Amino acid sequence: MPEPKFIPRMQDQPTLPPPDIGDLVPKGSTARVVDMTVRSIDRSTLTSLYPGGGAMAYALAV
C-alpha cells in the first residue's frame, strides 16, 4: 500500500503584515478554541485509514 502524502500545512508561518496570522484573531475568540481542540485530537487512526497514492492531499488538521 502506498505511503500517504499530505500537503504541508503552514498555519504558523510568519507573514507580512501582520507578523503572525494569529495577531488577527482576538484573544478568547471561538476560533482559538477550535484551533486548540483540532491540534489536540489524535489523528493517527484517521491517518492509518487513508490509503495514500495519487496526488498529495491536505493534512487532516486542515
Biopython code that builds the backbone (N, CA, C, O; Angstrom):
import numpy as np
from Bio.PDB.StructureBuilder import StructureBuilder

atoms = [
    (1, "MET", "N", (0.849, -1.171, 0.000)),
    (1, "MET", "CA", (0.000, 0.000, 0.000)),
    (1, "MET", "C", (0.902, 1.244, 0.000)),
    (1, "MET", "O", (1.852, 1.300, 0.781)),
    (2, "PRO", "N", (0.630, 2.242, -0.855)),
    (2, "PRO", "CA", (1.472, 3.447, -0.902)),
    (2, "PRO", "C", (1.400, 4.247, 0.398)),
    (2, "PRO", "O", (0.384, 4.254, 1.094)),
    (3, "GLU", "N", (2.475, 4.897, 0.691)),
    (3, "GLU", "CA", (2.555, 5.767, 1.877)),
    (3, "GLU", "C", (1.718, 7.016, 1.642)),
    (3, "GLU", "O", (1.866, 7.650, 0.597)),
    (4, "PRO", "N", (0.824, 7.403, 2.594)),
    (4, "PRO", "CA", (0.055, 8.642, 2.412)),
    (4, "PRO", "C", (0.974, 9.859, 2.379)),
    (4, "PRO", "O", (1.913, 9.955, 3.169)),
    (5, "LYS", "N", (0.705, 10.775, 1.476)),
    (5, "LYS", "CA", (1.479, 12.012, 1.384)),
    (5, "LYS", "C", (0.521, 13.181, 1.542)),
    (5, "LYS", "O", (-0.499, 13.254, 0.856)),
    (6, "PHE", "N", (0.848, 14.090, 2.443)),
    (6, "PHE", "CA", (-0.004, 15.235, 2.711)),
    (6, "PHE", "C", (0.697, 16.524, 2.319)),
    (6, "PHE", "O", (1.914, 16.647, 2.459)),
    (7, "ILE", "N", (-0.075, 17.483, 1.828)),
    (7, "ILE", "CA", (0.443, 18.808, 1.538)),
    (7, "ILE", "C", (0.825, 19.449, 2.865)),
    (7, "ILE", "O", (0.015, 19.449, 3.792)),
    (8, "PRO", "N", (2.027, 19.993, 2.988)),
    (8, "PRO", "CA", (2.419, 20.580, 4.274)),
    (8, "PRO", "C", (1.515, 21.755, 4.640)),
    (8, "PRO", "O", (1.160, 22.570, 3.788)),
    (9, "ARG", "N", (1.153, 21.830, 5.908)),
    (9, "ARG", "CA", (0.362, 22.981, 6.351)),
    (9, "ARG", "C", (1.309, 23.964, 6.999)),
    (9, "ARG", "O", (2.245, 23.565, 7.693)),
    (10, "MET", "N", (1.081, 25.214, 6.784)),
    (10, "MET", "CA", (1.970, 26.238, 7.308)),
    (10, "MET", "C", (1.164, 27.273, 8.078)),
    (10, "MET", "O", (1.268, 28.474, 7.830)),
    (11, "GLN", "N", (0.356, 26.787, 9.020)),
    (11, "GLN", "CA", (-0.512, 27.661, 9.783)),
    (11, "GLN", "C", (0.268, 28.661, 10.633)),
    (11, "GLN", "O", (-0.192, 29.783, 10.844)),
    (12, "ASP", "N", (1.425, 28.272, 11.115)),
    (12, "ASP", "CA", (2.217, 29.141, 11.986)),
    (12, "ASP", "C", (3.290, 29.910, 11.222)),
    (12, "ASP", "O", (4.193, 30.485, 11.830)),
    (13, "GLN", "N", (3.198, 29.924, 9.904)),
    (13, "GLN", "CA", (4.199, 30.613, 9.089)),
    (13, "GLN", "C", (4.052, 32.122, 9.256)),
    (13, "GLN", "O", (2.946, 32.647, 9.130)),
    (14, "PRO", "N", (5.140, 32.825, 9.535)),
    (14, "PRO", "CA", (5.075, 34.286, 9.653)),
    (14, "PRO", "C", (4.704, 34.930, 8.313)),
    (14, "PRO", "O", (5.108, 34.451, 7.253)),
    (15, "THR", "N", (3.954, 35.986, 8.371)),
    (15, "THR", "CA", (3.564, 36.727, 7.177)),
    (15, "THR", "C", (3.821, 38.215, 7.396)),
    (15, "THR", "O", (4.018, 38.656, 8.528)),
    (16, "LEU", "N", (3.817, 38.976, 6.323)),
    (16, "LEU", "CA", (3.988, 40.431, 6.431)),
    (16, "LEU", "C", (2.773, 41.111, 5.833)),
    (16, "LEU", "O", (2.270, 40.627, 4.819)),
    (17, "PRO", "N", (2.284, 42.167, 6.374)),
    (17, "PRO", "CA", (1.895, 42.223, 7.772)),
    (17, "PRO", "C", (0.646, 41.417, 8.004)),
    (17, "PRO", "O", (0.001, 41.068, 7.015)),
    (18, "PRO", "N", (0.259, 41.101, 9.155)),
    (18, "PRO", "CA", (0.964, 41.174, 10.425)),
    (18, "PRO", "C", (2.041, 40.096, 10.499)),
    (18, "PRO", "O", (2.071, 39.188, 9.668)),
    (19, "PRO", "N", (2.913, 40.193, 11.477)),
    (19, "PRO", "CA", (3.980, 39.214, 11.581)),
    (19, "PRO", "C", (3.461, 37.788, 11.804)),
    (19, "PRO", "O", (4.149, 36.831, 11.450)),
    (20, "ASP", "N", (2.277, 37.626, 12.376)),
    (20, "ASP", "CA", (1.702, 36.309, 12.642)),
    (20, "ASP", "C", (0.202, 36.392, 12.382)),
    (20, "ASP", "O", (-0.453, 37.323, 12.849)),
    (21, "ILE", "N", (-0.347, 35.434, 11.646)),
    (21, "ILE", "CA", (-1.777, 35.453, 11.332)),
    (21, "ILE", "C", (-2.622, 35.404, 12.607)),
    (21, "ILE", "O", (-3.755, 35.886, 12.620)),
    (22, "GLY", "N", (-2.076, 34.826, 13.672)),
    (22, "GLY", "CA", (-2.778, 34.777, 14.950)),
    (22, "GLY", "C", (-3.041, 36.153, 15.529)),
    (22, "GLY", "O", (-3.926, 36.317, 16.370)),
    (23, "ASP", "N", (-2.272, 37.152, 15.080)),
    (23, "ASP", "CA", (-2.495, 38.513, 15.555)),
    (23, "ASP", "C", (-3.838, 39.064, 15.083)),
    (23, "ASP", "O", (-4.356, 40.016, 15.667)),
    (24, "LEU", "N", (-4.400, 38.478, 14.039)),
    (24, "LEU", "CA", (-5.688, 38.934, 13.519)),
    (24, "LEU", "C", (-6.869, 38.348, 14.289)),
    (24, "LEU", "O", (-7.985, 38.859, 14.196)),
    (25, "VAL", "N", (-6.629, 37.276, 15.052)),
    (25, "VAL", "CA", (-7.700, 36.617, 15.795)),
    (25, "VAL", "C", (-7.693, 37.140, 17.228)),
    (25, "VAL", "O", (-6.684, 37.033, 17.925)),
    (26, "PRO", "N", (-8.829, 37.712, 17.672)),
    (26, "PRO", "CA", (-8.876, 38.269, 19.028)),
    (26, "PRO", "C", (-8.657, 37.203, 20.108)),
    (26, "PRO", "O", (-9.015, 36.040, 19.924)),
    (27, "LYS", "N", (-8.076, 37.605, 21.215)),
    (27, "LYS", "CA", (-7.918, 36.720, 22.369)),
    (27, "LYS", "C", (-9.300, 36.273, 22.833)),
    (27, "LYS", "O", (-10.231, 37.078, 22.863)),
    (28, "GLY", "N", (-9.442, 35.006, 23.193)),
    (28, "GLY", "CA", (-10.716, 34.489, 23.664)),
    (28, "GLY", "C", (-11.700, 34.172, 22.552)),
    (28, "GLY", "O", (-12.847, 33.825, 22.833)),
    (29, "SER", "N", (-11.285, 34.281, 21.306)),
    (29, "SER", "CA", (-12.153, 34.001, 20.168)),
    (29, "SER", "C", (-12.469, 32.508, 20.091)),
    (29, "SER", "O", (-11.656, 31.669, 20.479)),
    (30, "THR", "N", (-13.651, 32.194, 19.588)),
    (30, "THR", "CA", (-14.033, 30.802, 19.383)),
    (30, "THR", "C", (-13.063, 30.120, 18.422)),
    (30, "THR", "O", (-12.803, 28.923, 18.549)),
    (31, "ALA", "N", (-12.536, 30.862, 17.477)),
    (31, "ALA", "CA", (-11.580, 30.289, 16.526)),
    (31, "ALA", "C", (-10.352, 29.737, 17.244)),
    (31, "ALA", "O", (-9.806, 28.713, 16.833)),
    (32, "ARG", "N", (-9.916, 30.394, 18.298)),
    (32, "ARG", "CA", (-8.759, 29.900, 19.062)),
    (32, "ARG", "C", (-9.091, 28.595, 19.794)),
    (32, "ARG", "O", (-8.254, 27.698, 19.887)),
    (33, "VAL", "N", (-10.316, 28.500, 20.308)),
    (33, "VAL", "CA", (-10.749, 27.273, 20.991)),
    (33, "VAL", "C", (-10.798, 26.120, 19.990)),
    (33, "VAL", "O", (-10.336, 25.019, 20.289)),
    (34, "VAL", "N", (-11.357, 26.366, 18.805)),
    (34, "VAL", "CA", (-11.434, 25.333, 17.773)),
    (34, "VAL", "C", (-10.028, 24.909, 17.363)),
    (34, "VAL", "O", (-9.758, 23.717, 17.216)),
    (35, "ASP", "N", (-9.129, 25.877, 17.177)),
    (35, "ASP", "CA", (-7.756, 25.568, 16.789)),
    (35, "ASP", "C", (-7.083, 24.684, 17.837)),
    (35, "ASP", "O", (-6.446, 23.691, 17.489)),
    (36, "MET", "N", (-7.217, 25.031, 19.098)),
    (36, "MET", "CA", (-6.600, 24.224, 20.166)),
    (36, "MET", "C", (-7.208, 22.821, 20.207)),
    (36, "MET", "O", (-6.496, 21.845, 20.442)),
    (37, "THR", "N", (-8.515, 22.717, 19.981)),
    (37, "THR", "CA", (-9.174, 21.415, 20.002)),
    (37, "THR", "C", (-8.682, 20.545, 18.851)),
    (37, "THR", "O", (-8.359, 19.375, 19.057)),
    (38, "VAL", "N", (-8.623, 21.099, 17.647)),
    (38, "VAL", "CA", (-8.162, 20.330, 16.484)),
    (38, "VAL", "C", (-6.716, 19.900, 16.662)),
    (38, "VAL", "O", (-6.358, 18.776, 16.308)),
    (39, "ARG", "N", (-5.881, 20.776, 17.203)),
    (39, "ARG", "CA", (-4.464, 20.420, 17.415)),
    (39, "ARG", "C", (-4.309, 19.293, 18.433)),
    (39, "ARG", "O", (-3.342, 18.535, 18.369)),
    (40, "SER", "N", (-5.263, 19.174, 19.383)),
    (40, "SER", "CA", (-5.135, 18.178, 20.450)),
    (40, "SER", "C", (-5.687, 16.805, 20.065)),
    (40, "SER", "O", (-5.443, 15.829, 20.775)),
    (41, "ILE", "N", (-6.425, 16.709, 18.959)),
    (41, "ILE", "CA", (-7.028, 15.445, 18.556)),
    (41, "ILE", "C", (-5.957, 14.510, 17.993)),
    (41, "ILE", "O", (-5.120, 14.910, 17.184)),
    (42, "ASP", "N", (-6.007, 13.257, 18.442)),
    (42, "ASP", "CA", (-5.100, 12.243, 17.908)),
    (42, "ASP", "C", (-5.659, 11.774, 16.562)),
    (42, "ASP", "O", (-6.703, 11.123, 16.509)),
    (43, "ARG", "N", (-4.965, 12.107, 15.490)),
    (43, "ARG", "CA", (-5.434, 11.776, 14.143)),
    (43, "ARG", "C", (-4.767, 10.523, 13.583)),
    (43, "ARG", "O", (-4.893, 10.242, 12.391)),
    (44, "SER", "N", (-4.070, 9.774, 14.411)),
    (44, "SER", "CA", (-3.332, 8.608, 13.923)),
    (44, "SER", "C", (-4.267, 7.537, 13.346)),
    (44, "SER", "O", (-3.912, 6.887, 12.363)),
    (45, "THR", "N", (-5.443, 7.341, 13.932)),
    (45, "THR", "CA", (-6.383, 6.351, 13.407)),
    (45, "THR", "C", (-6.872, 6.759, 12.029)),
    (45, "THR", "O", (-6.917, 5.940, 11.112)),
    (46, "LEU", "N", (-7.240, 8.035, 11.882)),
    (46, "LEU", "CA", (-7.696, 8.518, 10.574)),
    (46, "LEU", "C", (-6.583, 8.424, 9.536)),
    (46, "LEU", "O", (-6.822, 8.032, 8.393)),
    (47, "THR", "N", (-5.369, 8.785, 9.937)),
    (47, "THR", "CA", (-4.235, 8.731, 9.020)),
    (47, "THR", "C", (-3.963, 7.300, 8.580)),
    (47, "THR", "O", (-3.628, 7.060, 7.419)),
    (48, "SER", "N", (-4.103, 6.352, 9.495)),
    (48, "SER", "CA", (-3.839, 4.949, 9.142)),
    (48, "SER", "C", (-4.886, 4.408, 8.174)),
    (48, "SER", "O", (-4.607, 3.460, 7.440)),
    (49, "LEU", "N", (-6.083, 4.987, 8.155)),
    (49, "LEU", "CA", (-7.133, 4.543, 7.243)),
    (49, "LEU", "C", (-7.000, 5.154, 5.854)),
    (49, "LEU", "O", (-7.616, 4.673, 4.902)),
    (50, "TYR", "N", (-6.198, 6.214, 5.730)),
    (50, "TYR", "CA", (-6.024, 6.882, 4.444)),
    (50, "TYR", "C", (-5.189, 5.987, 3.536)),
    (50, "TYR", "O", (-4.079, 5.609, 3.911)),
    (51, "PRO", "N", (-5.695, 5.636, 2.344)),
    (51, "PRO", "CA", (-4.989, 4.673, 1.508)),
    (51, "PRO", "C", (-3.728, 5.208, 0.843)),
    (51, "PRO", "O", (-2.848, 4.432, 0.472)),
    (52, "GLY", "N", (-3.631, 6.526, 0.689)),
    (52, "GLY", "CA", (-2.463, 7.082, 0.023)),
    (52, "GLY", "C", (-2.551, 6.912, -1.481)),
    (52, "GLY", "O", (-3.573, 6.469, -2.006)),
    (53, "GLY", "N", (-1.487, 7.261, -2.167)),
    (53, "GLY", "CA", (-1.467, 7.186, -3.616)),
    (53, "GLY", "C", (-2.074, 8.428, -4.234)),
    (53, "GLY", "O", (-2.725, 9.215, -3.546)),
    (54, "GLY", "N", (-1.867, 8.607, -5.517)),
    (54, "GLY", "CA", (-2.427, 9.758, -6.210)),
    (54, "GLY", "C", (-1.739, 11.047, -5.804)),
    (54, "GLY", "O", (-0.615, 11.046, -5.304)),
    (55, "ALA", "N", (-2.445, 12.151, -6.033)),
    (55, "ALA", "CA", (-1.908, 13.476, -5.686)),
    (55, "ALA", "C", (-1.892, 13.664, -4.178)),
    (55, "ALA", "O", (-2.645, 13.017, -3.450)),
    (56, "MET", "N", (-1.023, 14.560, -3.719)),
    (56, "MET", "CA", (-0.950, 14.835, -2.291)),
    (56, "MET", "C", (-2.271, 15.436, -1.814)),
    (56, "MET", "O", (-2.890, 16.247, -2.502)),
    (57, "ALA", "N", (-2.682, 15.018, -0.625)),
    (57, "ALA", "CA", (-3.922, 15.512, -0.026)),
    (57, "ALA", "C", (-3.591, 16.526, 1.066)),
    (57, "ALA", "O", (-2.467, 16.570, 1.566)),
    (58, "TYR", "N", (-4.580, 17.338, 1.430)),
    (58, "TYR", "CA", (-4.378, 18.236, 2.555)),
    (58, "TYR", "C", (-4.313, 17.422, 3.837)),
    (58, "TYR", "O", (-5.017, 16.422, 3.979)),
    (59, "ALA", "N", (-3.481, 17.841, 4.757)),
    (59, "ALA", "CA", (-3.348, 17.152, 6.042)),
    (59, "ALA", "C", (-4.689, 17.174, 6.761)),
    (59, "ALA", "O", (-5.494, 18.085, 6.565)),
    (60, "LEU", "N", (-4.923, 16.166, 7.595)),
    (60, "LEU", "CA", (-6.213, 16.042, 8.273)),
    (60, "LEU", "C", (-6.501, 17.212, 9.198)),
    (60, "LEU", "O", (-7.666, 17.509, 9.461)),
    (61, "ALA", "N", (-5.477, 17.881, 9.696)),
    (61, "ALA", "CA", (-5.690, 19.014, 10.599)),
    (61, "ALA", "C", (-6.229, 20.241, 9.864)),
    (61, "ALA", "O", (-6.806, 21.133, 10.486)),
    (62, "VAL", "N", (-6.046, 20.288, 8.553)),
    (62, "VAL", "CA", (-6.533, 21.429, 7.777)),
    (62, "VAL", "C", (-8.005, 21.242, 7.606)),
    (62, "VAL", "O", (-8.664, 22.074, 6.982)),
]
sb = StructureBuilder()
sb.init_structure("model")
sb.init_model(0)
sb.init_chain("A")
sb.init_seg("    ")
for serial, (resi, resn, name, xyz) in enumerate(atoms, 1):
    if name == "N":
        sb.init_residue(resn, " ", resi, " ")
    sb.init_atom(name, np.array(xyz, "f"), 0.0, 1.0, " ", f" {name:<3s}", serial, name[0])
structure = sb.get_structure()
